[in-house]
Amino acid sequence: MPTYALTGSNRGLGLEFIRQLTGPSTNNTIFAGVRSTSSDLSDLKALISVSKSSQVHILECDTASLPSLQSFAKQVSTHLGPSNRLDFLLNNAGINAAAEQDSLHIGPDDLAQHITVNVLGPAKLVEYLRPHIKPGSVVMNMTSGLGSVQSTKGMKPTKCATYSISKAALNMLTAHQAYDLGEGTCIICMDPGWVKTRMGGEGAVLEPEESIGGMLKTLGKVGPKETASFYTYTGELVPW
């Protein structure tokens, strides 16, 4: 029974991950991290209620809070057992809370918030779950095409500077984690595309089902040889 730990599980892309990982022919154990267990989890619980073969544990995991991340990791460890492997860690949670900012108008507090949630959160969760990230484990950091320096160089006009900077930093984190986690593991970053979610906003063109379906297909194919790679949801490599 494959094991998954996922942040940002109660809406958007996270909710679609849960939907597909609990589908009719699945047999997964999922640790579904949500920012607050007192928030509206009705959609998430509805999906879980119809799953007949997969097991889902809803756990609080606020990626902006180190104590919350530590608590989440401890609960995952308790369920897994002290020496068992976590097959997939999906660092999905993230924010784009200052989309209007360009590089000449970056709010210091906004940048700090984006770095905390989009970079430090995934960094610390990998650190706290390190005992369960073993040879054969796959870690996915959810990035964006806007985090590609090469792609941004050709973009006119550029957009979402604060968010883009945090995702470029996440990409660099991925490269460092690939080295620090050592041989046998695989850590990648993935661009989900411009998806029709609340974060995707107006103009998004991609259905969540297609994006997540493509990502799960790619995640099922990668291994240690692909570590420190940047993919789109289609499995194509993205220039850094």
C-alpha angles and dihedrals in degrees: 000000000000116000125221132185113195132180124208092029103156102069146015117002092354092058091050090051088055092047093054096039091053096044124134098276098040130110105184138141109221130190101202110200118204128181092238131005088210093062125092106292097161095117092048093047091048091057092047093049093063096045110109102180111024125075119223126191115193108213132174112251119164104183091202091060123070093199089052092050091049091049091049091051091049092051092048089050091050091053094043098043124242099283105029124114126249104219099200132018111189112193094197104147117100145137138231098185101151104043092151094063121104125191092273094055107042114152110223093218091046092053091047090051093050093048091049095051103030100038114014093044094058090041095054095042090056088048094050094045093043094114088063098043100092137152106308095030119126123207119194122194111198106229134159139238084245087069091063110101091198093053094044091054089066097042119108114214102017116218145194093025096177093049092043093053091052092050092048087053090050089054090054089048088055092055091050093046090051089060097039095049090056135211122340098034128094124215121177140161122229136199109216093199126238098315130189098249134117089268092046090059129178116356098026111148108187128084115229091234092061095044096049093040089056093046094050090049090052093045089054091057104044126092141160093306090061097050117131092028131136115219139177119227087264092061094252118137117249123213113247 
